[in-house]
Amino acid sequence: MIAAKEADIQADRGEPVSGMEPLLLSDRHRPEFTDLALELTHKSASLRASLPASIVSSLADLVRTMNCYYSNLIEGHNTHPIDIERALRGDYSNNPSSRDLQLEARAHIAVQKWIDEGGLKGRTAVTPGGIHEIHRRFCELLPEELLWVEDPERKIRVRVVPGQLRDRDVRVGNHIAVSPAALPRFLARFAEVYERIGRTESIISSAAAHHRLLWMHPFLDGNGRVARLMSHAILLDALHTGAIWSAARGLARRVTDYKSHLAECDLPRCNDLDGRGALSEEALADFTRFFLNVCIDQVTFMQDLVQPDRLRSRILNWVDDEVRLNRLPPKAKPILEAVLDRGELPRGEVAAVVGTSDRQARRIVSALVDKGVLTSDNPRAPLRFVFPATLAGRWMPGLFPEQPDAFPDPAMP
């Protein structure tokens, strides 16, 4: 929420950067959170190691759609994964509002793909340049209508400039963020702390960095999305996740707890037992515990979902049903089995796999490509597996709600 007067624009009230301390939790919290970080590291590495590299790549594409869906949901924008997938194909709704949300989803996925493919090297996600770049890339792809926010006090609309720090004061709930011209000083201190810490500390502090960026509220709009993308980049770098699981799903399923923790982290230190910084260390510790446990829950959920034998069984059962209903050629199953086993299948070997002529093999491949379950980089490149959102309910139950207005039980992982 924006609240500003003309005199506030570009003002620096001289707040000390120590006002957002503690940026790191004190040593008394270290044993508990080190254990959680190590558990998360082990689970994340095990998940990635259990899957062939080509399946990891295909799964990451689906997880980007999942991450986008749940991040949008946190912002109050419900764009179903099937509509998101349509947007990625350039198939947009005729309804202007729905089309805008599809474009917003496409923008989110484009930025995450850039991050996943190495757009933010090392720890650059926590630098002013990295934070600006995430915001710029996201907002540049938004439709014009979504670039305007309302100043409720002055009853005017203000345009968000991609990558540009806000130039006026803002209030979020009861929290008044730091003055506009102070933001470069605070962002520099933020980077100074979080860019230099080790791997385990980076995992532990991903929650603290998440909140402190929101506490600064550097942009007029889009801060929540930038914070979640930054956290994704931090964990991608520290855990080598392969981008095949997402904290956003867990945060959305417990959105009331998530927002409550963030609000509590805004509170000042209570007493001498509440750390030595200006803000409450106990609240930050509670959010860190919540955030790391959400991450562990989501890795566990994905581990259960993509267990090779179970995933393979669900996919091949779907193929059997499609063949029985005459929606796929009878010999489609051996091709999918070969791709699942090998990770990819050279086109020249398809005829031998199905025991048919090259022409018949091409027809079967074409049917699987049309179903959206196989793809390749070009007409001669090997065939790779795809996880389409339209089949997520059958292949990966629980990943998304079945209907656009259905939301999973928040008590479930």
N, C-alpha and C positions, 0 to 999 in steps of 0.2 A: 504494500500500500504506500502511495506517495503522499507526502504532506510537506509542502514547501511554500515559502514566501519569496518574493523577489530578492530580499536581502540575504536569503540563505544560499542562493545559487553561487557556486564556486567558493563558498566560505570555508575557511579552515579555523576551527575553534582551538586548535593547538592541543588536542587530546594526546596524551602520551601513549606510545605503542604498547606500553606495559598494561594498558587497559584491557587487552585481550589475553593476558596471561591467566592461567598456565596454558602454554601451547603444547607442552609435554607433561605427562603424568609423573608424579614423584616416585621415588624408588619403592615406597611402601606398597605400590600397586603392581610392581614389576613381576613378582612370581606368578600371580594369577593370570595376568594378561600375556606373559611370555608363554605359558602353557596353552592358552587359547590360540595364540599366533602359531605355535608349533603344530597344534592339532589341525588348524586350517591349512597350513602349509602341506602337511602330510596328506590330508584328504584331497586337496586340490591336485597335488602331483599324482596321486593314485588314480583319480578320475581321468586325467589326461592320458596317463600311461596305458589305461585299459582300452583305448580306442585307436584305430589306425589313423595315420596323419590325415588322410583324405576325408575320413568321417569327422575328424575334429574340425576341419575347414568347413564342411557342410553344416555341421551342428552349430558352429559359430554364426553362420548366416541366420539360422533360425533364432538363436539366442539374441541376436541384435534386434530382431522383430519383437521378441519377448521383452527385452529390456526397454525398448521404446514404448511398448504397450503399457507396461506397469509404471514407467516414469511419467507417461502422459496421465495415467489414472491418478497418480499422486497429485498432479496439477489440476485434477477435476475434468480432464479431457478424455472421454471414453471413445477411442477409435479401435474397433475390434481388429485383431490380427489379420483376419481375412481381408478387411478393407485396407489395412496397411500393406499387405502383400499385393493387392490390386494397384495401390499407388506406386509401388516399386516397378510395376509393369506399365505405368502410365495410364492406368484405367481409373479415372476419377469420377466421383459422384457429380450429378447435375445440381445437387443442392450446394449453394455457395459455402455454407458453414461446414458441411461435411467435407467438402473439397479442401477447405482451408486446413482442417484437422488432418486430412490425409497428407497434405503438403508439409505440415508440421512434423508428422511422423517420418516422412521421407527425409526431412532435414536432420532429424535426430539420428536416424540410421546412417546417413552419410557421414556425420561427424564421428560416430562410434567406429565405423569402418575405417576411417582415417586414423583414429587412435589405434585400433587393433592391428593395422598394417604398419605401425611404427611411426605415425605422424608426430607423436610426442616421445622423443628419445629419452631414455633414462628417467630422471626426476623432473623433467621440464614441465610436467603437468602442474607443479606447485609454484612455478615462477610467474611473475606478472605477464611475461610474454605468452606462456602456455595458457594461462587463464583467459587472457584477452583473445587468443586465437580460437579457443573452444567457443567462446561467445560469438565471435565474429563469424566463424564458419556456420554456426547454427542459425544465427539471425539473418545472415545474407540469403539463406534459402527459404525464409519464411514468406508467406504471402503478406501483402501490405497491411491488411486488416489486423494481423496478429502482431504487428510492430507498434501498436498504439496502446498506451495504458492511461488510466484516468487518475488525475490528481483530485481526490475527493474534497479537499478543502477549497481549492480554487475553482473547482468544477470545469476543469479544462482537460483536454487530451494531450498527452505528451508522446512524441515519437521516440522509440528506442533506436539508437544508432548502433549498428553491429560493431562489437568490440570496443565501444567507447564507455568509459566510466561515467557513472551518473554525475549530474551537475547540480543536484539539489538534495535536500535532506529527505530521508524516508523514515517512516515508522512501520514496523512489522509487529503487530500485536501491541505489547507494552514496551517493545524495544525500539529505541531510537538509534539508528546506525550512526557510525562515525561520520563526521562532516565530509563533504565531497572532496575538497582539496587535500584532506588528510589521507585519502585512500592510497596514494602512491607510497607514503611512508609505512602504512600498515601492511600493504602487499609486499613491500621489500622485507619487512621483518618476518612476515609469514614465510617467504621463500628462504630467508636466511636460516630459519630453524628447520623447515621440513625438507629442504633440498640436501642437507648434509648428514642426515641420520642414516644409520645402517638399515639393512633389509628387515630384520625382525622389528626394530623400532618403527619402521615405516608402516608395517602391517598394523601394529598396535595403534599408531597415531593416525591411521587413515580416518578414524571416527572424529578425532579432535580436529584434523584439518578440514573435514567435511563441515563441522559446525562452525569453526572459526571463519571460514569463507562466507557462510551464510550470515554470521554475525556482522561481518564487514559490509555485506550486501553491496558489492561493488557496482552492480549494474541496475538500471531502472527496472528491468524485468529479466527473467530467465536465470536467476541465481540458483534456484533449486535444481534446475536441469544441469547447469554448469557444474554445480557441486557434485551431483551424482556421476556425471561423466568424468570429472576429475578423480573421484574415488575409484571409479572403474579403471582409469589409467594407472593410478597408484598401485592397485592390487594386481593389475595385468603385469606391471613391471616387477613387482616384488615377489609374486607367486608364479609367474609364467603360466597363467591360467589357461592360455589358449582361447580365451574369451568364450568358454563353453558353459559358464554359469553366471548368474547375475544376482547381485544383492538387491536390485530394484524390485524383483518379484517379492522377496521377503519383506522389504520395507513397505510395499503397497499393501500386502496382506495384513500388516500390523501398522497401518498408517496412523491410527490414533496414538499408539504408543510412540511411533517415530516422531510425530509432531510434538507430542508432550515432552519427550526427551530433549528435543531441540529448544523448546521454550524454557525448560528448566536449566539448560546450559547457559542461557542468557542471564541467569540470576547472579547477583554479586556474592562474594564469599560470605558465608554465614558467621563463622567464628574462627578461633585459632586452630580448630581441628579440621578446618575445611581448606587446607592448603595455604599457600603463601601468595597467590596471585589475586588479581582484582575480581576474577570470576570464580564461581564455585567449582572446586576440584572434584568434590563428591558427585556433583551432577555430571561432570565430564566423564568420570569413571563409570557411572551408571550407563551413560550413553555408549561408551566404549564397549562395555560388557554386552549391552543389547546389540550393538552393531556387529561385533565379532561373532556372536551366537547366531544372528541372522545369516551371516555369511556361511557359517558351518552348516546350518540347517539347509541352506540352498545347495551347497555342494553335496550333502547327503541325499537330498531329493533327486538331484541329477544323477548321482551314482546309482540309485535304485532304478531310475527311469531308463538309463541307457546300458544297464547290464547286458553285455553282448548277446547272451542266449535269449533273454526275455525280449530285447528289442528286435532281434532277428525273427523270433517267433511271431511277434505282433505284425511285423512287416510282411512276412511270408503268408500269414493267415489272411491279411488284406489282399494280397495278390491272388490267393485261391478264390476268395469271394469275388474279386473283379473278373476273373476268368470264368467262373461259374455263371456270372450275370452277363457274360459276353461283352464286357467293357474293356477287356484286354485279350490279346491273342493267347492261345493255350500254352505257348512256349515262352511266355514272358518271365515265368518264375526262375528258370535256370540263369537268365541274364542277371536278374537282381541278386540271386545267390552268389554269382561270380563276383559282382561288384562289391557286395558285402564282405566276401571272403578276402578279396585282393585289395580292396580300397579303390581301385579303378580298373577298367577293362579296355584294352586297345580295340578299336573298331574292327580291325582285321581278324580278331579272334572270336568275334561274336558268332559267326556262322558255325565254327567248330563247337562252340559251347552248346548251341541249340540243335546242331545236327541238321541244318537246312541249307538251302542255297543262300548266296550273298543277298539276293534280292529279298527273299523272305526274312532274313535276319534284319535287313534295314527296315522292313515294315514293322517288325516287332519293336525295334529300337525307337522308331518314330512314335509308336503308340505310347511307349513309356516316357518319352520326352514330352509328348502332348499332355500326359498326366501330371507332368511337373516333378517326376521322381528321379529322372536322370538328366544330366546336362553335360556339356563339354565346352572347352574354350573356343573351339572352332570345329567345322565339319569333319576334320581329320583327327582331332585330338581325342585322347582316351575318354571314355564315359566315366562320369563321377556321380555319386549319389547326392540327392537333394532331399531336405526335410521341408516339404511345403506346409505352410500354416493351415491350409485347408484339411490336411490329414493329421494334424497334431493331436486331435481328440482321439483318433484311432491308434496312432503309433506311439504317442507320448501323452497318455492321459494325465490330466492335472496340470499340464504346462500352462494352458490357457483356460478360461471359462468356456463352456460349450456355447453359450449364447452371449451376445454383446452386453446384455444387462445383468448377466449372472456373475457373481463374485465368489471366489472360493471361501471355504470356512477358514477364518483367520487362525483358528486353533491348530490347523493342519500345517505341516512344514512346506 
